[in-house]
Amino acid sequence: MSRILVLSPEPARARMAGMGIRACEIARHLSAAGHATTLAAPGEPSEAPRWLGASGVSVERLDAGVIASLAARHDGTVVSGHVSNDLFRSAAPIPTLVDLYDPFLVENLAYASRLGPGVFRHDHATLSLQLERGDRFLVSSPHQRAFYAGFLLALGRVNPRVWADDPSLERLLAVAPFGVPAEPPAPGPALLRTPENGIGPDDPVLFFGGVYDWYDPAALLAVFDRVLASVPACRLVFVASPNPDTTPQGAYARAEETARARGWHGRQVLFVPWFPYDARGAVYLEATAAILTHRPGLETDLSLRTRGLDFLWAGLPIVSHRGGAMGQLLSDSGAGLLVDPDDAEGLAAALVRILTDPALRAGLSERGRSAAASYRWERTLAPVLDFAAAPAFDPHRAAEGSAPAGALRSLKERLSDALSGRRSR
């Protein structure tokens, strides 16, 4: 068995966002497969979920100064996000699996007008460095696979020798979606339907979740008065980010402003804290339906919504804008009602229908749970276990026929941005 180091760009703690969750699940499943696994994450190791330690994972505090010594004690590493800059700068070369499931370069375009052009330059340099130095790569969907294959081709990582050895690129660029547990969610203490939130036991609850700037809560709030006209007891739930210091909250703030202006804030529209990871399933079981509204664009095309998979796992009926890998999954599985992003009337009608038709919800729930079974962690993380079984450098990484000299010079000029900076988001 191998010694594997998992580097997480986000804290490992009770309340985690997507990248932290994925790193923790990767570490847990590596340990369950018999590998000696270390998870290094920002924050105090004592804050990590207890199940990580119980699964045999060693949790250490992530700091740029310790990455080299950590890497030296392991046979291979799995890394995601901007922490890869510290790995490639400070550590001796080690077989590296780069997890590209979170398209941060594209996501952060939503914040470019506020954060300035430096963020894009840093993100672009970081991604270029990952694709230049990584040995194998993970993506979340075929859409992402095509996107990153283009990058790899431009950098020369897809070249005649790679093509001859692996024309499908399945080894170099593996599809490994976000996952869901094998066990169904279990009810727990009420976290939504509490006296503090003012939600009664029979009130329909429409769950949106966290708000990132590529989502479109404005489209939902624009038709919410029509929903309330038909379902006056409906409660709409938004969730505050667990990482507000690093994630701009523009769309969330605008949603709050709209809710206050309409007299809904704290009554029909609730803004609640992020829930612990272990409690999310119970929260979904308290909801009546879920809503996914997002603007058309490259981010939507590339994202397999992690919350959407969670909703399917919980059997939570979904109304969603069309588009992207999640829209395709909902369409193929019949597990949701899909609406064009510019169809306000259709969105309102779909929400009223899903909130008032128990038979419809039951059918969507059954199909959702069936679709989620294909995304259990033990299935989606199979490429990670394949890498860990025999961590190795990509023999073609420095092969003849790689990127032209001019392209490599341009890349080297950009790498200094990534190696001297931290993630700003």
Residue pairs with C-beta under 8 A, 6 or more apart in sequence:
1 33
1 34
1 35
1 36
2 35
2 36
2 74
2 75
2 76
2 388
2 389
2 390
2 391
3 35
3 36
3 37
3 38
3 73
3 74
3 75
3 76
4 30
4 35
4 36
4 37
4 38
4 74
4 75
4 76
4 77
4 78
4 388
4 391
5 37
5 38
5 40
5 70
5 71
5 73
5 74
5 76
5 77
5 78
5 94
6 23
6 26
6 27
6 30
6 37
6 38
6 39
6 40
6 77
6 78
6 79
7 23
7 40
7 41
7 62
7 67
7 77
7 78
7 79
7 80
7 83
7 84
7 87
8 19
8 20
8 23
8 24
8 39
8 40
8 41
8 42
8 62
8 80
8 81
8 83
9 19
9 23
9 42
9 80
9 81
9 82
9 83
9 423
10 16
10 17
10 19
10 20
10 23
10 41
10 42
10 81
10 243
11 20
11 41
11 42
11 43
11 47
11 243
12 20
12 23
12 24
12 39
12 41
12 43
12 45
12 47
12 48
12 49
12 52
12 59
13 20
13 43
13 47
13 48
13 49
14 47
14 49
14 276
14 277
14 278
15 242
15 273
15 274
15 275
15 276
15 277
16 24
16 242
16 277
17 210
17 241
17 242
17 243
17 247
17 274
18 102
18 178
18 306
19 80
19 81
19 102
20 41
21 277
21 306
22 80
22 99
22 101
22 102
22 178
23 39
23 41
23 78
23 80
24 39
24 48
24 49
24 52
25 179
25 377
25 381
26 78
26 99
26 381
26 384
27 37
27 38
27 39
27 52
27 55
27 57
28 51
28 52
28 55
28 57
29 377
29 378
29 381
29 384
29 385
30 37
30 57
30 78
30 384
30 385
30 388
31 37
31 55
31 56
31 57
32 55
32 56
33 385
33 388
35 388
36 58
37 56
37 57
37 58
38 57
38 58
38 59
38 60
38 70
38 73
38 74
39 48
39 52
39 57
39 58
39 59
39 60
40 59
40 60
40 61
40 62
40 66
40 67
40 70
41 48
41 59
41 61
41 62
42 61
42 62
43 61
44 61
45 59
45 60
45 61
48 59
49 277
49 278
51 278
52 59
53 59
60 66
60 70
62 83
64 86
64 90
65 90
67 86
67 87
67 90
67 91
68 90
68 91
68 92
70 91
71 77
71 87
71 91
71 92
71 94
72 91
72 92
74 94
75 94
75 95
75 391
76 94
76 95
76 96
76 97
76 387
76 388
76 391
77 87
77 94
77 95
77 96
77 97
78 96
78 97
78 99
78 384
78 387
79 87
79 96
79 97
79 98
79 99
79 130
80 98
80 99
80 100
80 101
80 102
81 102
81 104
81 423
82 104
82 122
82 123
82 126
82 418
82 422
82 423
84 96
84 98
84 126
84 129
84 130
84 133
84 134
85 126
85 129
85 418
85 419
85 421
87 96
88 129
88 133
88 419
89 419
93 393
94 391
95 135
95 387
95 391
95 392
95 393
96 133
96 134
96 135
96 136
97 134
97 135
97 136
97 137
97 138
97 384
97 387
97 391
98 130
98 131
98 134
98 136
98 137
98 138
99 137
99 138
99 176
100 130
100 137
100 138
100 139
100 144
100 148
101 138
101 139
101 140
101 144
101 176
101 177
101 178
101 304
103 144
103 147
103 299
103 302
103 303
104 123
104 126
104 127
104 423
104 425
105 120
105 123
105 124
105 126
105 127
106 298
106 299
106 302
107 212
107 214
107 299
108 115
108 119
108 120
108 123
108 425
109 120
109 298
109 299
110 212
110 213
110 214
110 299
111 119
111 213
111 248
111 250
111 425
112 119
112 120
114 248
114 250
115 248
115 424
115 425
118 421
118 424
119 424
119 425
121 414
121 417
122 417
122 418
122 421
122 423
122 424
124 414
125 414
125 415
125 416
125 417
125 418
126 418
126 423
127 151
128 151
128 155
128 411
128 414
128 415
128 418
129 415
129 418
129 419
131 137
131 148
131 151
131 152
131 155
131 157
132 155
132 157
132 411
134 394
135 392
135 393
135 394
135 397
136 171
136 172
136 173
136 174
136 383
136 387
136 394
137 148
137 152
137 172
137 173
137 174
138 174
138 175
138 176
138 383
138 384
139 145
139 147
139 148
139 173
139 174
139 175
139 176
140 175
140 176
140 177
140 178
140 303
140 304
140 325
141 175
141 177
141 302
141 304
141 325
142 175
142 325
143 301
143 302
143 324
143 325
144 175
144 302
144 304
144 325
145 169
145 173
145 175
147 302
148 173
149 158
149 169
149 173
152 158
152 172
152 173
154 403
154 407
155 402
155 403
155 407
155 411
156 401
156 402
156 403
156 404
156 407
156 408
157 172
157 394
157 396
157 397
157 402
157 403
158 169
158 172
159 396
159 399
159 400
159 401
159 402
160 401
161 396
161 399
161 400
161 401
162 169
162 172
162 396
162 399
165 396
166 172
172 394
174 383
174 386
175 383
176 380
176 381
176 382
176 383
176 384
177 304
177 309
177 375
177 380
178 304
178 306
178 309
178 375
178 380
179 309
179 375
179 376
179 377
179 378
179 379
179 380
179 381
180 309
180 310
180 312
180 313
180 372
180 375
180 376
180 377
181 281
181 313
181 376
181 377
182 376
182 377
182 378
184 281
184 313
184 314
184 315
184 369
185 280
185 281
185 282
185 284
185 285
185 313
185 314
186 281
186 282
187 282
187 285
188 279
188 281
188 282
189 282
190 286
191 275
191 279
191 282
191 283
191 286
192 199
192 205
192 207
192 237
192 272
192 283
192 286
192 287
193 199
193 200
193 201
193 203
193 205
193 286
197 235
197 270
197 272
198 235
198 266
198 267
198 270
199 205
199 235
199 270
200 233
202 233
203 233
203 234
203 235
204 231
204 233
204 234
204 235
204 288
204 289
204 355
204 356
205 234
205 235
205 237
205 286
205 287
205 288
205 289
206 227
206 234
206 235
206 236
206 237
206 287
206 288
206 289
206 290
206 291
206 351
206 355
207 237
207 283
207 284
207 287
207 289
207 290
207 291
207 311
207 316
208 217
208 220
208 236
208 237
208 238
208 239
208 290
208 291
208 293
209 237
209 238
209 239
209 290
209 307
210 238
210 239
210 240
210 241
210 274
210 307
211 217
211 238
211 239
211 241
211 249
211 251
211 252
211 255
212 241
212 247
212 251
213 248
213 250
213 251
214 294
214 295
214 297
214 299
214 300
214 303
215 251
215 293
215 294
215 295
216 251
216 293
216 294
216 295
216 321
216 341
217 238
217 251
217 252
217 254
217 255
217 293
218 251
218 254
218 255
218 258
219 293
219 321
219 341
219 344
219 347
220 236
220 291
220 293
220 347
221 255
221 258
221 259
221 262
221 269
222 344
223 344
223 345
223 347
223 348
223 351
224 236
224 262
224 264
224 268
224 269
225 262
226 348
226 352
227 234
227 348
227 351
227 352
227 355
228 234
228 268
230 352
230 356
231 352
231 355
231 356
234 268
234 355
235 268
235 269
235 270
236 264
236 268
236 269
236 270
236 291
237 270
237 272
237 287
238 252
238 255
238 269
238 270
238 271
238 272
239 271
239 272
239 273
239 274
239 275
240 252
240 271
240 272
240 273
240 274
241 247
241 249
241 252
241 274
242 274
246 423
246 424
246 425
247 425
248 425
252 271
255 269
255 271
256 265
256 271
259 265
259 269
259 271
262 269
265 271
275 283
280 310
281 310
281 313
281 314
284 290
284 310
284 311
284 314
284 316
285 314
287 316
288 317
288 354
288 355
288 361
289 316
289 317
289 318
289 319
289 351
289 354
289 355
289 361
290 307
290 308
290 311
290 316
290 317
290 318
290 319
291 318
291 319
291 320
291 351
292 305
292 307
292 308
292 318
292 319
292 320
292 321
292 326
292 336
293 320
293 321
293 341
293 347
294 300
294 321
294 323
294 324
294 341
295 341
296 323
296 341
300 321
300 323
300 324
300 327
301 323
301 324
301 325
302 324
302 325
303 324
303 325
303 326
304 324
304 325
304 326
304 329
305 324
305 325
305 326
308 318
308 320
308 326
308 329
308 330
309 372
309 375
311 318
311 368
312 318
312 329
312 333
312 335
312 368
312 369
312 371
312 372
312 375
313 368
313 369
313 372
313 375
314 368
315 365
315 366
315 368
315 369
316 365
316 368
317 336
317 337
317 354
317 360
317 361
317 364
317 365
317 368
318 330
318 335
318 336
318 337
318 364
318 368
319 336
319 337
319 339
319 347
319 350
319 351
319 354
320 326
320 327
320 330
320 336
320 337
320 338
320 339
321 327
321 338
321 339
321 340
321 341
321 347
322 331
322 338
322 339
322 340
322 341
323 341
327 338
329 335
329 371
330 336
330 338
331 338
332 371
333 367
333 368
333 370
333 371
334 364
334 367
335 364
335 367
335 368
335 370
335 371
336 364
336 368
337 350
337 353
337 354
337 364
339 346
339 347
339 350
340 346
353 360
354 360
354 361
354 364
402 408
403 411
